[in-house]
């Protein structure tokens, strides 16, 4: 159930503008940068909502919370589709973003942690396999919808699926969970952590933010980077298409052998693959396709590790609250990073920007090793 929900929710939110941005700009005359900026507003609002969502899942379970997330995403999509001006369009993305906070990976991981407790690692891994196919499934559907019913019709279609299908399904089919005692959120909060746990929490938060900045920057600007290195657009698109299969393939490998490693070790290996890929891309060593495959494989495993590491370090009792608090700064950084990288590319150039990303990724490997040593 959650796997299908992740395909629909990622495809109708995070991946939506990859197909709809150009048609929206062409139809309305709004600047493309502002149209794409709606996605950044959505990520920002999902980050703001994340701590509250974590507390709600911790106290009440994921059934009501994730169903509400689908309703909010449906309302946001309907608002985007019916927007008559740029302001109402961006407000629609804000509503959609609050729904994303309650409907994407962090909320789903927290729900699995609430249901399965300390044994949720396998379920989290399986869930990311579904999520990896979101763009594969929804990009063609979005393109088909734009062709036949327009971008507004595409938004209304996704809104209908969220409200009429996903919200009722999540509410009816996810397990009912007993409500926790009113004091549980306070007991699970950061104030209940020891000094060592607080240091671990902030180190993990910094690690997730650093990788989030690298990941979103590369995702948004990869084609620009490859073309700046002399690659034709068609070749750059072909190389970029390797990301999805590489992520899913790496997740399959993790599913088969990952339980032999502590989650912090998995995070360190994932960070190392990301760093090697970005460094190879920055220095131009070897085919760009190899660099992209390594980077994508690392990010594929990273998606799993960022859900399993907090469970291993802080336990199932505090998992939902900790996930919400970790998600907030990470999502805010992801919202800002592509814009900041765009400025860096225009002011410093692609080569210098890639160098900065490589340095951040390399330092993040050191941080993940430190986290693994001190678990």
Buried (B, 14 or more C-beta within 10 A) or exposed (E): EBBEBBBBBBBBBBBBBBBBBBBBBEEBEBEEEBBBBBBBBBBBBBBBBBBBBBBBBBBBBBBBBBBBBBBBBBBBBBBBBBBEEBEEBBBBBBBBBBBBBBBBBBBBBBBBBBBBEEEBBBBBBBBBBBBBBBBBBBBEBBBEBBEEEBBBEBBBBBBEBBBEBBBEBBBEEBEEBEEBEEEBBEBBBBEEBEEEBEEBBEBBBBBBBBBBBBBBBBBBBBBBBBBBBEBEEEBBEEBBEBBBBBBBBBBBEBBEEBBEBBBBBBBBBBBBBBBBBBBBBBEEEEEBBBBBBBBBBBBBBBBBBBBBBBBBBBBBBBBBBBBBBBBBBBBBBBBBBBBEBBEBBEEEEBBEBBBBBBBBBBBBBEBBBEBBEEE
